[in-house]
Amino acid sequence: MQNILDLTLDELKAKLVDLGESSFRAKQILDWVYKGVFDFSNMNNIPIKTRETLKSNFYIGVPSLIHEYQSKDGTIKILLQFGDGNIIESVIMKYKHGYSICVSTQVGCRMGCKFCASTLEGIVRNLTAGEILSQILVAQKLIQNRISNVVLMGSGEPLDNYDHVLKFLELVNAEYGLNISHRHITLSTCGIVPKILDLANRKLQLTLAISLHAYNDEKRKAIMPVANKYSINELLEACKYYVSVTGRRITFEYALVNGVNDSEEDAVALAKLLRGMLCHINLIPVNEIKENDFKKSPEERISKFMNIIKKSGIEVTVRREMGSDINAACGQLRRSYIKTQN
Ligand code: SAH
């Protein structure tokens, strides 16, 4: 059985022809699926015999919505379960310009960042392109509205699931599908250098976000194991290459952890490190999780840090904390849900 959501229009056409069906059916079928009809039986412009053929060869791999948590600020966190029982989470956020979704790319993660809840139990498996896409389909159906922005910042490391993520980027952008422009997509990575270089060469118009979190290797290694593999120097060279090839501004994410990476010296050194690059720094007050002792920086430390960066001429923002009343951050919800089921 094949998940129809993993297929491009051309791939579906070819498969239908192999099954003795007309290729023009492919577009009709995908129109239904992308409209939120997840049952072949309800596709009433498809002959019944063809529907039977579809049922015995394909499935529409949308996860079931097992929980939905509404935050006071309008953020909705959803827990989704795939056919094999695995659970992931996605977050829907409402902005002035429309809806945005944060999708997961893996069940769990193997990157081991010390402050992150998604990685505590390692990786279970990669999500396929269709499974990443399906999070948007389920979310659109739930909110009865179009989602216009996507961030690959849920559980998982997108560049550790590179082929599926590339295919997802093709599907999400397709005119017959969700038609979401790459300019409205942000891919966040802990910094897998060879993949950043490869991505650059594909010249997609994505926003690349780099989880930096420290200004030197020693500090970075203490919180991010990936720093043992790639130095900040190599990482920044790859980022510069990305900027030069795509013309896109890079976002650097920096989670502020009290007493770990939030001093004035850290801010000065960070500004020095990134000066002259086409970039933007997004400061994230760390989300506290009970499995570690990392504490959020106090307000005044955050503003001091921000002002130092600002004065250096680099654009900087502090991420609005959305949905903190519903554990909306970074793999916390899936964990607490799985715990209550055991
Ligand atoms: N693996 C990718 C994308 C998923 S994590 C990456 O590392 O970028 C998305 C962002 O949330 C990353 O910047 C990550 O470092 C950050 N993050 C993870 N846990 C966090 C926490 N507890 N508080 C604040 N940010 C966190």
Residues whose N, C-alpha, C, O or C-beta is under 5 A from the ligand:
A	BS01	SAH	F115 C116 A117 L152 M153 G154 G156 E157 P158 S188 T189 C190 S211 E253 A255 I284 P285 V286 N287 C330
